[in-house]
Amino acid sequence: MDSRWLSNAYVVGDEPGGTAVFVDSGAPLEPLLAFVEEHRLTPTHVLRTHGHPDHVEHEAELGLPVVTGSLQTGGLDVQATPTPGHSQDMVCFTIGDELVFSGDTLFKDAVGGGDFAAIRTAVMDVYMAMPHERRLLPGHTDETTIGREWEHNPFVRVWRGADPEGTERVTVAGRPATLVVWSPDYDGNGKAWVRFDDGADAIVGGSKVQR
């Protein structure tokens, strides 16, 4: 994890002495390269969840083909699913049955900012349809599981009808709004779903919300 952006980079290998892929490159590579050497892995590709600087910073240093789609490499079966919302190019990668890399769409206890309807669709129709035991490795900070987010993520709980929408009145950049959901977020500032008085919904950083 990068200490400035709290962004993650990963490496996944199929078996010792086998094939590996990197997932994003916006964190120091040294621990990942050490893992590759220790397990005698041969990296073949970099999987890019999206093109924001905090996720692609070290791509050129790796010197590997950058992939945004599905592929089979060695014993790794990588499936890519477009999940636009936080960015137009956002992709989630599932590797086998065990792992999903969510980029900046779904985090432990929070979701990414961006187009509200698209984020909701990606979270509820793509991620929440996955097996609940699947490990979810996000683009920032702590890993989680699909099942944990189904049970505990404040956005998911409201979207699936387990909790009611909030009614607290707030302002966002001077605009009056209703605070529908408040959640923790990886940067410590919180994340909010707000509904403006014209009916528009938005997901915004907590620092923008005046309570």
C-alpha positions in Angstrom: 0.0 0.0 0.0 1.2 3.5 -0.9 1.5 5.7 2.1 0.4 8.8 0.2 -2.7 7.6 -1.5 -3.4 4.4 0.6 -3.6 2.7 -2.8 -2.9 -1.0 -3.2 -0.9 -3.1 -5.7 -1.0 -6.9 -5.7 0.7 -9.9 -7.2 -1.0 -13.3 -7.7 0.8 -16.5 -8.6 -0.7 -19.8 -9.6 1.9 -21.9 -7.7 5.6 -21.7 -6.7 7.7 -21.7 -9.8 4.7 -20.8 -11.9 3.0 -17.8 -13.5 2.0 -14.5 -11.9 0.1 -11.3 -12.7 0.3 -7.9 -11.0 -2.9 -6.1 -10.2 -2.4 -2.3 -10.4 0.9 -0.6 -9.7 0.2 2.4 -7.6 2.1 1.2 -4.6 5.8 0.4 -3.9 6.8 -2.6 -6.0 9.7 -3.8 -3.8 7.6 -6.2 -1.6 5.9 -7.6 -4.6 9.1 -8.2 -6.5 10.6 -9.8 -3.4 7.6 -12.2 -3.3 8.0 -13.0 -7.0 11.7 -13.8 -6.4 11.0 -15.9 -3.3 8.4 -18.0 -5.0 10.3 -18.2 -8.3 7.3 -16.7 -10.2 7.3 -15.5 -13.8 5.0 -12.4 -14.1 3.3 -12.1 -17.5 0.9 -9.2 -17.3 -0.3 -6.2 -15.3 -4.1 -6.1 -14.7 -5.3 -2.5 -14.7 -8.5 -1.8 -12.8 -8.6 1.8 -14.0 -6.2 4.4 -15.3 -6.1 6.9 -12.4 -2.6 7.9 -11.4 -2.7 6.3 -8.0 -3.2 2.9 -9.6 -0.8 3.0 -12.6 2.2 4.9 -11.2 4.7 2.1 -11.6 3.4 0.3 -14.7 6.3 1.3 -16.9 8.8 0.0 -14.4 7.3 -3.5 -14.7 7.7 -3.7 -18.4 4.8 -6.1 -18.9 1.8 -6.0 -21.1 -1.1 -4.1 -19.5 -4.4 -5.9 -19.7 -8.0 -4.6 -19.1 -9.8 -7.7 -20.3 -10.0 -11.4 -19.5 -7.1 -13.8 -20.1 -5.7 -17.2 -19.2 -2.0 -17.2 -18.2 -0.4 -20.2 -16.8 -2.8 -21.6 -14.2 -4.5 -18.3 -13.7 -8.0 -17.8 -15.1 -8.7 -14.1 -15.1 -12.2 -12.8 -15.8 -12.7 -9.1 -16.4 -16.1 -7.4 -15.9 -16.6 -3.7 -16.8 -17.9 -1.8 -13.8 -18.0 1.9 -14.9 -19.1 4.5 -12.4 -16.0 5.7 -10.5 -14.4 6.0 -13.9 -15.5 5.0 -17.3 -12.7 2.5 -17.7 -13.2 0.7 -14.3 -12.9 -3.1 -14.5 -13.1 -5.7 -11.8 -11.0 -8.8 -12.1 -11.9 -12.2 -10.7 -9.2 -14.8 -10.5 -10.6 -18.3 -10.2 -13.3 -18.6 -7.6 -11.5 -17.1 -4.7 -10.5 -13.5 -5.5 -12.0 -10.4 -6.9 -10.1 -7.1 -7.3 -12.6 -4.2 -7.1 -10.5 -1.2 -7.9 -12.3 1.9 -6.6 -15.8 0.6 -6.8 -16.3 -1.3 -3.6 -14.3 -1.0 -0.3 -14.6 -2.3 3.2 -17.7 -0.4 4.6 -17.8 2.0 1.6 -18.2 2.5 -2.1 -16.4 4.7 -4.6 -17.5 8.1 -5.7 -18.7 8.7 -9.2 -21.9 8.3 -11.1 -24.5 7.2 -8.5 -26.6 4.9 -10.7 -23.6 3.2 -12.2 -22.0 2.6 -8.8 -25.2 1.2 -7.4 -25.6 -1.1 -10.4 -22.0 -2.3 -10.2 -22.1 -3.0 -6.5 -25.5 -4.6 -6.3 -25.7 -6.4 -9.7 -22.1 -7.4 -10.1 -20.4 -7.7 -6.7 -23.4 -8.7 -4.5 -24.2 -11.5 -7.0 -20.8 -13.1 -6.3 -20.3 -15.9 -3.7 -20.3 -14.5 -0.2 -17.1 -16.3 0.7 -15.1 -14.6 -2.1 -12.2 -12.4 -0.9 -12.5 -8.8 -2.1 -9.3 -6.9 -2.6 -10.0 -3.2 -3.2 -7.9 -0.4 -4.6 -7.4 1.1 -1.2 -6.6 -0.2 2.3 -8.2 -3.3 3.8 -9.4 -6.4 2.1 -12.8 -7.8 2.9 -15.3 -10.4 1.6 -18.4 -10.2 -0.4 -20.4 -11.6 2.5 -19.1 -9.1 5.0 -20.1 -6.2 2.7 -23.5 -7.7 2.2 -24.0 -7.8 6.0 -22.2 -4.6 7.1 -21.6 -2.1 4.3 -24.0 0.8 5.0 -24.6 1.5 1.3 -25.4 -2.2 0.6 -27.7 -2.5 3.6 -29.8 0.4 2.4 -29.8 -0.6 -1.2 -31.0 -4.1 -0.3 -33.7 -2.8 2.0 -32.1 -4.0 5.3 -31.8 -0.5 6.7 -33.9 2.6 6.1 -32.7 5.7 4.3 -31.4 8.5 6.6 -33.3 11.7 7.0 -30.7 14.1 8.5 -30.6 17.5 6.8 -27.1 18.6 5.7 -25.4 20.9 3.2 -23.0 19.9 0.5 -20.8 22.6 -0.9 -23.6 25.1 0.2 -26.5 23.0 -1.4 -29.1 21.7 1.0 -29.5 18.0 1.0 -30.6 14.9 2.9 -28.0 12.5 4.3 -29.2 9.1 3.1 -26.1 7.1 4.2 -23.0 7.8 6.1 -20.1 5.3 6.2 -16.5 5.1 7.2 -14.1 5.4 4.3 -10.5 4.4 3.8 -9.1 8.0 4.1 -10.7 8.6 7.5 -13.1 11.3 6.3 -16.2 9.2 5.7 -18.3 8.7 2.6 -21.9 9.9 2.1 -24.8 9.3 -0.1 -26.8 12.5 -0.2 -30.0 13.5 -2.0 -30.3 17.1 -3.1 -33.5 18.9 -2.9 -34.0 18.6 -6.6 -34.1 14.8 -6.2 -30.5 14.1 -7.5 -28.5 11.4 -5.6 -24.8 11.7 -5.2 -21.9 9.8 -3.5 -19.5 12.3 -2.0 -16.5 12.4 0.3 -17.4 13.1 3.9 -15.3 16.2 4.1 -17.8 17.9 1.7 -20.8 17.3 4.0 -21.7 19.9 6.6 -23.7 18.2 9.3 
